[in-house]
Amino acid sequence: MMTQTLYGIEILRVLMSLSFLLASSWYDYKYREVSNRMWILFAPIGFTLTFIQYYLEYAAGKALSIFLYWAVSLGFTTGISLLLFYAGFFGGADAKALICLSITIPVYPEFSLTRFNVMLPLFPLAVLVNAVFASSMLVLGILCHNLIRYVQLKEEMFKGLEHEPRWRKIVVFMTGIKVDMEKIKSGAHYLPLEYLVRDKNGGITRHLKVSPQLEEEIPRDLEEINGQIWATPGLPFLIFVTVGFIIALFFGDFTGWLIDLMFPS
């Protein structure tokens, strides 16, 4: 009876976490922001369920170390999430999602088929690594798209930007696509990879930039351009966190997969 109760609580923790991640991903994609009410609900519910399960396991004879693993997971995940947030690598909602996840599922669930073959035993960190790898697949897709376009357009790909250094063109080629300016002005989620410089005579020179800011507004001068500009898709990282969660739950983490690929047993 106790085993069934613990198993049920664990499944509830996983389903509840997935539900919050899916909901927050949708809000982040639709509105580019997630209300703090999402995390105010997620964190205490997750804490309560996890505490109940660990207390029942401890009362049934399991070592007190399960609470230590919980504290270590929360500490490591919080530290890394805040570090990445203040370094500008992802937004506040991403950090809050990972912290809530460390409260709710600090280590791999017992029913996970991958729990014996993981390189990162702390579940939230495995989710983060998977999310980074998943987001890198977007770069691969962009590169394939641009290679096809280059075969068609060749030098026209960087028309008006011939003066830009080759290294900057390569970076933009791997991270952005040509998008109609009207589409960007209409509210489509793209971050411009170009900016304009005006000389004393009013002439305009287009330039490439390789580090767009998530919260950056479209410069008014840029809106004067007719046609296409280079821009990068502004997909929220929370979507990749959700994908990383599902991958970690059923397949483990990409770190273990890469090591197994390079050093097969």
ZANUMAR-456228 format. One record per residue: x, y, z of N, C-alpha, C, O in turn. Coordinates in steps of 0.2 Angstrom, whole numbers, plus 5000, padded with zeros to 4 digits. Layout:
<pts>
<pt <X,Y,Z>,<X,Y,Z>,<X,Y,Z>,<X,Y,Z>>
...
</pts>
This chain:
<pts>
<pt <5004,4994,5000>,<5000,5000,5000>,<5004,5006,5000>,<5003,5011,4996>>
<pt <5010,5006,5004>,<5014,5012,5005>,<5018,5013,4998>,<5018,5019,4996>>
<pt <5020,5008,4995>,<5023,5008,4988>,<5019,5011,4983>,<5021,5015,4979>>
<pt <5013,5009,4983>,<5008,5012,4978>,<5007,5020,4979>,<5006,5023,4975>>
<pt <5007,5021,4986>,<5006,5029,4988>,<5011,5033,4985>,<5011,5038,4982>>
<pt <5018,5030,4987>,<5024,5034,4984>,<5024,5034,4977>,<5026,5040,4974>>
<pt <5022,5029,4974>,<5023,5029,4966>,<5018,5034,4963>,<5019,5037,4959>>
<pt <5012,5034,4966>,<5007,5039,4964>,<5009,5046,4965>,<5007,5050,4961>>
<pt <5012,5048,4971>,<5014,5054,4972>,<5020,5056,4967>,<5020,5062,4965>>
<pt <5024,5052,4966>,<5029,5053,4961>,<5027,5055,4954>,<5029,5059,4951>>
<pt <5022,5051,4952>,<5019,5052,4945>,<5015,5059,4945>,<5015,5062,4940>>
<pt <5012,5060,4951>,<5009,5067,4951>,<5014,5072,4951>,<5012,5078,4948>>
<pt <5019,5072,4954>,<5025,5077,4954>,<5027,5078,4946>,<5028,5084,4944>>
<pt <5028,5073,4943>,<5030,5073,4936>,<5025,5076,4931>,<5026,5081,4928>>
<pt <5019,5074,4932>,<5013,5077,4928>,<5012,5084,4929>,<5010,5088,4925>>
<pt <5012,5086,4936>,<5011,5093,4938>,<5017,5097,4935>,<5015,5103,4933>>
<pt <5023,5095,4935>,<5029,5099,4933>,<5028,5100,4925>,<5029,5105,4922>>
<pt <5026,5094,4922>,<5025,5095,4914>,<5020,5100,4913>,<5020,5103,4908>>
<pt <5014,5099,4916>,<5008,5104,4915>,<5011,5111,4916>,<5009,5115,4912>>
<pt <5014,5113,4921>,<5017,5120,4922>,<5021,5122,4917>,<5021,5127,4914>>
<pt <5026,5117,4915>,<5031,5119,4909>,<5027,5120,4903>,<5029,5125,4899>>
<pt <5022,5116,4901>,<5018,5117,4895>,<5015,5124,4895>,<5015,5127,4890>>
<pt <5011,5125,4901>,<5008,5131,4901>,<5012,5137,4901>,<5011,5142,4897>>
<pt <5018,5137,4904>,<5022,5143,4904>,<5026,5144,4897>,<5027,5149,4895>>
<pt <5027,5138,4894>,<5030,5139,4887>,<5025,5142,4882>,<5027,5146,4878>>
<pt <5018,5140,4883>,<5013,5143,4879>,<5013,5151,4880>,<5013,5155,4875>>
<pt <5013,5153,4886>,<5012,5160,4888>,<5019,5164,4886>,<5018,5169,4883>>
<pt <5024,5160,4886>,<5031,5164,4884>,<5031,5164,4877>,<5033,5169,4874>>
<pt <5028,5159,4873>,<5028,5160,4866>,<5023,5165,4863>,<5024,5169,4859>>
<pt <5017,5165,4867>,<5012,5169,4864>,<5013,5177,4866>,<5011,5181,4862>>
<pt <5015,5178,4873>,<5015,5185,4875>,<5022,5187,4877>,<5023,5193,4879>>
<pt <5027,5182,4876>,<5034,5184,4878>,<5035,5186,4885>,<5040,5189,4887>>
<pt <5031,5183,4890>,<5031,5184,4897>,<5027,5179,4900>,<5022,5177,4898>>
<pt <5029,5177,4906>,<5026,5173,4910>,<5024,5176,4917>,<5029,5178,4921>>
<pt <5018,5176,4919>,<5016,5179,4926>,<5019,5175,4931>,<5020,5169,4931>>
<pt <5021,5179,4936>,<5024,5176,4942>,<5020,5172,4946>,<5022,5168,4950>>
<pt <5013,5172,4945>,<5008,5168,4948>,<5009,5161,4946>,<5008,5156,4950>>
<pt <5012,5160,4940>,<5014,5153,4938>,<5019,5149,4943>,<5018,5144,4945>>
<pt <5024,5153,4945>,<5029,5150,4949>,<5027,5150,4956>,<5029,5146,4960>>
<pt <5022,5155,4958>,<5020,5156,4965>,<5015,5149,4966>,<5015,5147,4972>>
<pt <5012,5147,4961>,<5008,5141,4962>,<5013,5134,4961>,<5012,5130,4965>>
<pt <5017,5134,4956>,<5022,5129,4955>,<5026,5127,4961>,<5026,5121,4963>>
<pt <5029,5132,4964>,<5034,5130,4969>,<5031,5127,4975>,<5034,5122,4978>>
<pt <5026,5130,4979>,<5023,5127,4985>,<5020,5121,4984>,<5020,5116,4988>>
<pt <5017,5120,4978>,<5013,5113,4977>,<5019,5108,4976>,<5018,5102,4979>>
<pt <5024,5110,4972>,<5030,5105,4971>,<5033,5103,4978>,<5035,5098,4979>>
<pt <5034,5108,4982>,<5038,5107,4988>,<5033,5103,4993>,<5036,5098,4996>>
<pt <5027,5104,4993>,<5023,5100,4997>,<5023,5093,4995>,<5023,5088,4999>>
<pt <5022,5091,4989>,<5022,5084,4986>,<5028,5081,4987>,<5028,5075,4989>>
<pt <5034,5084,4986>,<5040,5081,4987>,<5042,5080,4994>,<5044,5075,4996>>
<pt <5040,5085,4999>,<5041,5084,5006>,<5037,5078,5008>,<5040,5074,5012>>
<pt <5031,5077,5006>,<5027,5072,5008>,<5030,5065,5006>,<5030,5060,5010>>
<pt <5032,5065,5000>,<5035,5058,4998>,<5041,5057,5001>,<5042,5051,5003>>
<pt <5046,5062,5002>,<5052,5060,5005>,<5051,5059,5013>,<5055,5054,5016>>
<pt <5046,5062,5016>,<5045,5060,5023>,<5042,5053,5024>,<5044,5050,5028>>
<pt <5038,5051,5019>,<5035,5045,5020>,<5040,5039,5018>,<5040,5034,5021>>
<pt <5045,5041,5014>,<5050,5036,5012>,<5055,5036,5018>,<5057,5030,5020>>
<pt <5056,5042,5021>,<5061,5042,5027>,<5057,5038,5033>,<5061,5034,5037>>
<pt <5051,5039,5034>,<5047,5035,5039>,<5047,5028,5038>,<5047,5024,5043>>
<pt <5048,5026,5031>,<5048,5019,5030>,<5055,5016,5030>,<5055,5010,5029>>
<pt <5060,5020,5032>,<5066,5017,5033>,<5072,5019,5028>,<5077,5017,5029>>
<pt <5070,5024,5024>,<5075,5026,5019>,<5079,5031,5022>,<5077,5034,5027>>
<pt <5086,5031,5020>,<5091,5035,5023>,<5089,5043,5023>,<5085,5045,5018>>
<pt <5091,5047,5028>,<5090,5054,5028>,<5093,5057,5022>,<5091,5063,5021>>
<pt <5097,5054,5019>,<5101,5057,5013>,<5097,5060,5008>,<5099,5064,5004>>
<pt <5091,5057,5007>,<5086,5059,5002>,<5085,5067,5003>,<5084,5070,4998>>
<pt <5084,5069,5009>,<5084,5077,5010>,<5090,5080,5008>,<5090,5086,5006>>
<pt <5096,5077,5009>,<5102,5080,5007>,<5102,5081,4999>,<5104,5087,4997>>
<pt <5100,5076,4996>,<5100,5076,4988>,<5096,5082,4986>,<5097,5086,4981>>
<pt <5090,5083,4990>,<5085,5088,4988>,<5089,5095,4989>,<5088,5099,4984>>
<pt <5092,5096,4994>,<5095,5102,4996>,<5101,5104,4991>,<5102,5109,4988>>
<pt <5105,5098,4989>,<5110,5099,4984>,<5107,5101,4977>,<5110,5106,4974>>
<pt <5102,5098,4975>,<5099,5099,4969>,<5097,5106,4968>,<5098,5110,4964>>
<pt <5093,5108,4974>,<5090,5115,4974>,<5096,5120,4974>,<5096,5125,4970>>
<pt <5101,5119,4978>,<5107,5124,4978>,<5111,5124,4972>,<5112,5130,4969>>
<pt <5112,5119,4968>,<5116,5119,4962>,<5112,5122,4957>,<5114,5126,4953>>
<pt <5105,5120,4956>,<5101,5123,4951>,<5100,5130,4952>,<5100,5134,4947>>
<pt <5099,5132,4958>,<5097,5139,4959>,<5104,5143,4957>,<5103,5149,4954>>
<pt <5109,5141,4959>,<5116,5145,4958>,<5117,5145,4951>,<5119,5151,4948>>
<pt <5116,5140,4947>,<5118,5140,4940>,<5112,5144,4936>,<5114,5148,4931>>
<pt <5106,5144,4938>,<5101,5147,4935>,<5102,5155,4936>,<5101,5159,4931>>
<pt <5103,5157,4942>,<5105,5164,4943>,<5111,5167,4939>,<5111,5172,4937>>
<pt <5116,5162,4939>,<5122,5164,4936>,<5120,5165,4928>,<5123,5170,4925>>
<pt <5117,5161,4925>,<5115,5161,4918>,<5110,5167,4917>,<5111,5171,4912>>
<pt <5106,5168,4921>,<5101,5174,4921>,<5105,5181,4921>,<5104,5185,4917>>
<pt <5109,5182,4926>,<5113,5188,4926>,<5118,5189,4921>,<5120,5194,4920>>
<pt <5120,5183,4918>,<5125,5184,4913>,<5122,5185,4906>,<5125,5187,4901>>
<pt <5115,5185,4906>,<5111,5187,4900>,<5110,5181,4895>,<5108,5182,4890>>
<pt <5111,5175,4898>,<5110,5169,4893>,<5103,5167,4892>,<5101,5165,4887>>
<pt <5099,5168,4898>,<5092,5167,4897>,<5088,5171,4902>,<5091,5175,4906>>
<pt <5081,5171,4901>,<5077,5176,4905>,<5075,5174,4912>,<5077,5168,4914>>
<pt <5072,5178,4915>,<5070,5176,4922>,<5065,5170,4923>,<5065,5167,4928>>
<pt <5060,5170,4918>,<5056,5164,4918>,<5059,5158,4917>,<5057,5153,4920>>
<pt <5065,5157,4913>,<5068,5151,4913>,<5072,5149,4919>,<5072,5143,4921>>
<pt <5075,5154,4923>,<5078,5153,4929>,<5073,5150,4934>,<5074,5146,4938>>
<pt <5067,5154,4934>,<5062,5152,4939>,<5059,5145,4938>,<5058,5141,4942>>
<pt <5058,5143,4931>,<5056,5136,4929>,<5061,5131,4932>,<5059,5126,4935>>
<pt <5067,5132,4931>,<5072,5127,4933>,<5072,5126,4941>,<5073,5121,4944>>
<pt <5072,5132,4944>,<5072,5132,4952>,<5066,5128,4954>,<5066,5124,4959>>
<pt <5060,5130,4951>,<5054,5126,4953>,<5054,5119,4952>,<5052,5114,4956>>
<pt <5058,5117,4946>,<5059,5110,4945>,<5063,5107,4950>,<5062,5101,4951>>
<pt <5068,5110,4952>,<5073,5107,4957>,<5069,5106,4964>,<5071,5102,4968>>
<pt <5064,5110,4965>,<5060,5109,4971>,<5056,5103,4970>,<5054,5099,4975>>
<pt <5053,5102,4964>,<5048,5097,4963>,<5051,5090,4961>,<5049,5085,4964>>
<pt <5056,5090,4957>,<5059,5084,4955>,<5067,5085,4955>,<5070,5086,4950>>
<pt <5070,5085,4961>,<5077,5086,4962>,<5081,5081,4959>,<5087,5082,4957>>
<pt <5079,5074,4959>,<5083,5069,4956>,<5078,5065,4952>,<5072,5066,4951>>
<pt <5081,5060,4948>,<5077,5057,4943>,<5072,5053,4947>,<5073,5050,4952>>
<pt <5066,5053,4944>,<5060,5049,4947>,<5062,5041,4947>,<5066,5039,4942>>
<pt <5060,5038,4951>,<5061,5031,4952>,<5059,5027,4946>,<5062,5022,4944>>
<pt <5053,5029,4943>,<5050,5025,4937>,<5054,5027,4931>,<5052,5023,4926>>
<pt <5058,5031,4931>,<5062,5033,4924>,<5066,5027,4922>,<5070,5025,4926>>
<pt <5066,5026,4916>,<5070,5020,4913>,<5077,5022,4913>,<5081,5017,4912>>
<pt <5079,5028,4913>,<5086,5030,4912>,<5089,5032,4919>,<5095,5034,4919>>
<pt <5086,5030,4925>,<5089,5032,4931>,<5096,5029,4932>,<5100,5031,4936>>
<pt <5097,5023,4929>,<5104,5020,4930>,<5109,5021,4925>,<5115,5019,4926>>
<pt <5107,5025,4920>,<5112,5027,4915>,<5113,5034,4913>,<5113,5036,4908>>
<pt <5113,5038,4918>,<5113,5045,4917>,<5120,5048,4920>,<5123,5046,4925>>
<pt <5123,5053,4916>,<5129,5057,4919>,<5127,5062,4924>,<5132,5064,4928>>
<pt <5121,5065,4923>,<5119,5070,4928>,<5114,5068,4932>,<5108,5068,4930>>
<pt <5115,5066,4938>,<5110,5063,4943>,<5105,5068,4945>,<5099,5066,4947>>
<pt <5107,5075,4945>,<5102,5080,4947>,<5098,5081,4941>,<5100,5084,4936>>
<pt <5091,5080,4942>,<5087,5080,4936>,<5086,5087,4933>,<5086,5087,4927>>
<pt <5086,5092,4937>,<5085,5099,4933>,<5091,5101,4929>,<5090,5104,4924>>
<pt <5097,5099,4931>,<5103,5100,4927>,<5103,5096,4921>,<5105,5099,4916>>
<pt <5101,5090,4921>,<5100,5086,4915>,<5095,5089,4910>,<5096,5089,4904>>
<pt <5090,5092,4913>,<5085,5096,4909>,<5088,5102,4905>,<5087,5103,4900>>
<pt <5092,5105,4909>,<5095,5111,4906>,<5100,5109,4901>,<5100,5113,4896>>
<pt <5104,5104,4902>,<5109,5102,4897>,<5105,5100,4890>,<5107,5101,4885>>
<pt <5099,5096,4891>,<5095,5094,4886>,<5092,5100,4882>,<5092,5100,4876>>
<pt <5090,5105,4886>,<5087,5111,4883>,<5092,5115,4879>,<5091,5117,4873>>
<pt <5099,5115,4881>,<5104,5118,4877>,<5105,5114,4870>,<5106,5117,4865>>
<pt <5105,5108,4871>,<5106,5104,4865>,<5100,5104,4860>,<5101,5105,4854>>
<pt <5094,5104,4863>,<5088,5105,4859>,<5088,5112,4855>,<5087,5112,4849>>
<pt <5090,5117,4859>,<5090,5124,4855>,<5096,5124,4850>,<5095,5128,4845>>
<pt <5101,5120,4851>,<5106,5120,4846>,<5104,5117,4839>,<5106,5119,4834>>
<pt <5099,5113,4839>,<5096,5110,4833>,<5093,5116,4829>,<5092,5115,4823>>
<pt <5090,5121,4832>,<5088,5127,4829>,<5093,5130,4824>,<5092,5132,4818>>
<pt <5099,5130,4827>,<5105,5133,4823>,<5106,5128,4817>,<5107,5131,4811>>
<pt <5106,5122,4818>,<5107,5117,4812>,<5101,5118,4807>,<5103,5118,4801>>
<pt <5095,5119,4809>,<5089,5120,4804>,<5090,5127,4800>,<5089,5127,4794>>
<pt <5093,5132,4804>,<5094,5139,4801>,<5100,5138,4795>,<5099,5141,4790>>
<pt <5105,5134,4797>,<5110,5134,4793>,<5108,5130,4786>,<5110,5132,4781>>
<pt <5104,5125,4787>,<5102,5121,4781>,<5098,5126,4777>,<5098,5126,4771>>
<pt <5093,5129,4780>,<5089,5134,4776>,<5093,5139,4772>,<5092,5140,4766>>
<pt <5098,5142,4775>,<5102,5147,4772>,<5107,5144,4767>,<5108,5147,4762>>
<pt <5109,5138,4767>,<5113,5135,4762>,<5109,5134,4756>,<5111,5135,4750>>
<pt <5103,5132,4757>,<5098,5131,4751>,<5097,5138,4748>,<5097,5139,4742>>
<pt <5096,5143,4752>,<5095,5150,4749>,<5101,5153,4746>,<5101,5156,4741>>
<pt <5107,5151,4748>,<5113,5153,4745>,<5114,5151,4738>,<5117,5154,4734>>
<pt <5112,5144,4737>,<5113,5141,4731>,<5109,5145,4726>,<5110,5146,4720>>
<pt <5103,5148,4728>,<5098,5151,4724>,<5101,5159,4723>,<5100,5161,4717>>
<pt <5103,5162,4728>,<5104,5169,4728>,<5112,5171,4728>,<5113,5176,4724>>
<pt <5116,5167,4731>,<5123,5168,4731>,<5125,5175,4734>,<5123,5177,4739>>
<pt <5128,5180,4730>,<5130,5186,4732>,<5124,5190,4735>,<5125,5195,4739>>
<pt <5118,5189,4732>,<5112,5193,4734>,<5111,5192,4742>,<5107,5196,4744>>
<pt <5113,5187,4745>,<5112,5185,4752>,<5114,5191,4756>,<5110,5193,4761>>
<pt <5119,5195,4754>,<5122,5200,4759>,<5122,5207,4755>,<5127,5211,4755>>
<pt <5117,5207,4750>,<5117,5214,4746>,<5116,5220,4751>,<5111,5220,4755>>
<pt <5120,5225,4750>,<5120,5231,4754>,<5124,5230,4761>,<5125,5235,4764>>
<pt <5127,5224,4762>,<5131,5223,4767>,<5138,5220,4765>,<5141,5217,4769>>
<pt <5140,5221,4759>,<5146,5219,4757>,<5152,5221,4761>,<5157,5218,4761>>
<pt <5151,5227,4764>,<5157,5230,4768>,<5158,5226,4774>,<5163,5227,4778>>
<pt <5153,5222,4776>,<5154,5219,4783>,<5159,5214,4783>,<5160,5210,4778>>
<pt <5163,5213,4789>,<5168,5208,4789>,<5165,5201,4788>,<5160,5199,4790>>
<pt <5170,5196,4785>,<5167,5189,4784>,<5165,5186,4790>,<5160,5182,4790>>
<pt <5169,5186,4795>,<5167,5183,4801>,<5160,5184,4804>,<5156,5180,4806>>
<pt <5158,5191,4803>,<5151,5193,4805>,<5146,5190,4801>,<5140,5188,4803>>
<pt <5147,5190,4794>,<5143,5187,4790>,<5142,5179,4791>,<5136,5177,4791>>
<pt <5147,5176,4793>,<5147,5169,4795>,<5142,5168,4801>,<5138,5163,4801>>
<pt <5143,5172,4806>,<5139,5171,4812>,<5132,5172,4811>,<5128,5168,4813>>
<pt <5130,5177,4807>,<5123,5179,4805>,<5120,5173,4801>,<5115,5172,4801>>
<pt <5124,5171,4796>,<5122,5165,4792>,<5120,5159,4796>,<5116,5156,4794>>
<pt <5123,5158,4802>,<5122,5152,4806>,<5116,5154,4811>,<5113,5149,4813>>
<pt <5115,5160,4812>,<5110,5161,4817>,<5104,5165,4815>,<5099,5166,4819>>
<pt <5104,5167,4809>,<5098,5171,4806>,<5096,5169,4799>,<5099,5166,4796>>
<pt <5090,5172,4797>,<5087,5171,4791>,<5085,5178,4788>,<5084,5183,4792>>
<pt <5084,5178,4782>,<5081,5185,4779>,<5074,5185,4780>,<5070,5180,4778>>
<pt <5071,5190,4783>,<5064,5191,4784>,<5062,5198,4782>,<5065,5203,4782>>
<pt <5055,5198,4779>,<5052,5204,4777>,<5052,5209,4783>,<5049,5207,4788>>
<pt <5054,5215,4782>,<5053,5220,4787>,<5046,5221,4789>,<5045,5222,4795>>
<pt <5041,5220,4785>,<5034,5221,4786>,<5032,5216,4791>,<5028,5217,4796>>
<pt <5035,5210,4790>,<5033,5204,4795>,<5036,5205,4802>,<5032,5204,4807>>
<pt <5041,5208,4803>,<5044,5210,4809>,<5040,5216,4812>,<5039,5215,4818>>
<pt <5038,5221,4808>,<5034,5226,4811>,<5027,5224,4813>,<5024,5227,4817>>
<pt <5025,5219,4810>,<5018,5216,4812>,<5018,5213,4818>,<5012,5211,4821>>
<pt <5024,5212,4822>,<5024,5208,4828>,<5026,5201,4828>,<5026,5198,4833>>
<pt <5028,5199,4822>,<5031,5192,4822>,<5037,5192,4827>,<5041,5197,4827>>
<pt <5039,5186,4830>,<5044,5186,4835>,<5051,5184,4831>,<5053,5179,4831>>
<pt <5054,5190,4829>,<5061,5190,4827>,<5065,5195,4830>,<5062,5201,4831>>
<pt <5071,5194,4831>,<5076,5199,4833>,<5080,5201,4828>,<5084,5197,4825>>
<pt <5080,5208,4826>,<5084,5210,4820>,<5091,5209,4821>,<5094,5210,4827>>
<pt <5095,5207,4816>,<5102,5206,4816>,<5106,5212,4812>,<5111,5211,4810>>
<pt <5102,5217,4811>,<5105,5223,4808>,<5103,5229,4811>,<5099,5230,4815>>
<pt <5107,5234,4810>,<5106,5241,4812>,<5109,5246,4807>,<5113,5244,4803>>
<pt <5107,5252,4808>,<5108,5257,4803>,<5113,5263,4806>,<5112,5264,4812>>
<pt <5117,5266,4802>,<5121,5271,4804>,<5120,5277,4799>,<5121,5276,4793>>
<pt <5119,5283,4801>,<5118,5288,4797>,<5124,5293,4797>,<5127,5294,4802>>
<pt <5126,5295,4791>,<5132,5300,4791>,<5129,5307,4791>,<5123,5308,4791>>
<pt <5134,5312,4790>,<5132,5319,4791>,<5128,5321,4785>,<5124,5326,4786>>
<pt <5128,5318,4780>,<5124,5320,4774>,<5117,5316,4774>,<5114,5317,4769>>
<pt <5116,5312,4779>,<5110,5309,4779>,<5110,5302,4776>,<5104,5299,4775>>
<pt <5115,5300,4773>,<5116,5293,4770>,<5115,5288,4775>,<5117,5289,4781>>
<pt <5113,5282,4773>,<5112,5276,4778>,<5116,5271,4776>,<5117,5269,4770>>
<pt <5120,5268,4781>,<5124,5262,4780>,<5121,5256,4784>,<5120,5257,4790>>
<pt <5120,5250,4781>,<5117,5245,4785>,<5123,5241,4788>,<5128,5240,4785>>
<pt <5122,5238,4794>,<5127,5235,4797>,<5124,5228,4801>,<5118,5228,4802>>
<pt <5128,5223,4802>,<5126,5217,4805>,<5128,5217,4812>,<5133,5220,4814>>
<pt <5124,5214,4816>,<5126,5213,4823>,<5125,5206,4825>,<5120,5203,4823>>
<pt <5129,5204,4830>,<5129,5196,4831>,<5126,5195,4838>,<5126,5189,4840>>
<pt <5124,5200,4842>,<5122,5199,4849>,<5115,5203,4850>,<5116,5208,4854>>
<pt <5110,5201,4847>,<5103,5205,4849>,<5101,5203,4856>,<5102,5198,4859>>
<pt <5098,5208,4859>,<5095,5208,4865>,<5088,5206,4865>,<5084,5208,4861>>
<pt <5086,5201,4870>,<5079,5199,4870>,<5074,5204,4871>,<5069,5204,4868>>
<pt <5075,5209,4875>,<5070,5214,4876>,<5071,5220,4872>,<5068,5225,4873>>
<pt <5075,5220,4867>,<5077,5226,4863>,<5071,5227,4858>,<5068,5223,4855>>
<pt <5070,5234,4857>,<5064,5236,4853>,<5068,5237,4846>,<5074,5238,4845>>
<pt <5063,5237,4841>,<5066,5238,4834>,<5067,5245,4833>,<5063,5250,4834>>
<pt <5073,5247,4831>,<5075,5254,4830>,<5071,5257,4825>,<5069,5254,4820>>
<pt <5069,5264,4826>,<5064,5267,4821>,<5068,5268,4814>,<5064,5267,4809>>
<pt <5074,5269,4814>,<5077,5269,4808>,<5077,5263,4804>,<5076,5263,4798>>
<pt <5077,5257,4807>,<5077,5251,4804>,<5070,5250,4800>,<5070,5246,4795>>
<pt <5065,5253,4803>,<5058,5252,4800>,<5058,5255,4794>,<5053,5254,4790>>
<pt <5062,5260,4792>,<5062,5263,4785>,<5064,5258,4780>,<5063,5260,4774>>
<pt <5067,5253,4781>,<5070,5248,4776>,<5064,5245,4773>,<5059,5242,4776>>
<pt <5064,5244,4766>,<5059,5240,4763>,<5062,5234,4760>,<5068,5234,4758>>
<pt <5059,5229,4761>,<5062,5222,4759>,<5064,5218,4765>,<5060,5218,4770>>
<pt <5069,5214,4764>,<5071,5209,4769>,<5077,5212,4773>,<5081,5215,4770>>
<pt <5077,5210,4779>,<5083,5211,4783>,<5085,5204,4787>,<5081,5199,4787>>
<pt <5091,5204,4789>,<5093,5198,4793>,<5090,5198,4800>,<5090,5203,4804>>
<pt <5087,5193,4802>,<5084,5192,4809>,<5085,5185,4812>,<5085,5180,4808>>
<pt <5084,5184,4818>,<5085,5178,4821>,<5078,5176,4824>,<5075,5180,4828>>
<pt <5075,5170,4824>,<5069,5168,4827>,<5069,5169,4834>,<5074,5166,4837>>
<pt <5064,5172,4837>,<5065,5173,4845>,<5061,5168,4848>,<5056,5170,4852>>
<pt <5062,5162,4847>,<5059,5156,4851>,<5061,5157,4858>,<5067,5157,4860>>
<pt <5056,5157,4863>,<5058,5157,4870>,<5061,5150,4873>,<5059,5145,4870>>
<pt <5066,5151,4877>,<5070,5145,4879>,<5066,5141,4883>,<5067,5135,4884>>
<pt <5060,5143,4886>,<5056,5139,4890>,<5053,5133,4886>,<5052,5127,4889>>
<pt <5052,5134,4879>,<5050,5128,4875>,<5055,5123,4875>,<5054,5117,4875>>
<pt <5062,5125,4875>,<5067,5120,4875>,<5068,5117,4881>,<5070,5111,4882>>
<pt <5066,5120,4887>,<5066,5117,4893>,<5061,5112,4894>,<5063,5107,4897>>
<pt <5055,5113,4891>,<5050,5108,4891>,<5052,5102,4887>,<5051,5096,4889>>
<pt <5055,5103,4881>,<5058,5098,4877>,<5063,5094,4881>,<5063,5088,4881>>
<pt <5068,5098,4884>,<5073,5094,4888>,<5070,5090,4894>,<5073,5085,4896>>
<pt <5065,5092,4897>,<5061,5089,4902>,<5059,5082,4900>,<5060,5077,4903>>
<pt <5056,5082,4894>,<5053,5076,4891>,<5059,5071,4889>,<5058,5065,4891>>
<pt <5064,5074,4886>,<5070,5070,4884>,<5073,5067,4890>,<5075,5061,4891>>
<pt <5074,5071,4896>,<5077,5068,4902>,<5073,5063,4905>,<5076,5058,4908>>
<pt <5067,5063,4905>,<5062,5059,4908>,<5062,5052,4905>,<5062,5047,4908>>
<pt <5063,5052,4898>,<5062,5045,4895>,<5069,5043,4892>,<5069,5037,4890>>
<pt <5073,5047,4890>,<5080,5045,4887>,<5086,5047,4891>,<5091,5044,4889>>
<pt <5086,5051,4896>,<5092,5053,4900>,<5094,5060,4897>,<5090,5064,4895>>
<pt <5101,5061,4898>,<5103,5067,4896>,<5108,5066,4890>,<5111,5061,4889>>
<pt <5109,5072,4886>,<5113,5071,4880>,<5120,5070,4882>,<5124,5068,4878>>
<pt <5122,5072,4888>,<5129,5071,4890>,<5131,5064,4890>,<5136,5062,4887>>
<pt <5127,5060,4893>,<5128,5052,4893>,<5127,5049,4886>,<5131,5045,4885>>
<pt <5123,5052,4882>,<5122,5049,4875>,<5128,5051,4871>,<5131,5046,4867>>
<pt <5131,5057,4872>,<5137,5058,4868>,<5143,5054,4870>,<5147,5052,4866>>
<pt <5144,5053,4877>,<5149,5049,4879>,<5149,5042,4877>,<5154,5039,4875>>
<pt <5143,5039,4877>,<5142,5033,4875>,<5143,5032,4867>,<5145,5027,4865>>
<pt <5142,5038,4864>,<5143,5038,4856>,<5150,5038,4855>,<5153,5034,4850>>
<pt <5154,5042,4859>,<5161,5042,4858>,<5165,5036,4861>,<5170,5034,4858>>
<pt <5163,5034,4866>,<5166,5028,4870>,<5161,5022,4871>,<5159,5021,4877>>
<pt <5159,5019,4865>,<5155,5013,4866>,<5157,5008,4871>,<5163,5006,4870>>
<pt <5153,5005,4875>,<5156,5000,4879>,<5156,4993,4876>,<5158,4988,4879>>
</pts>
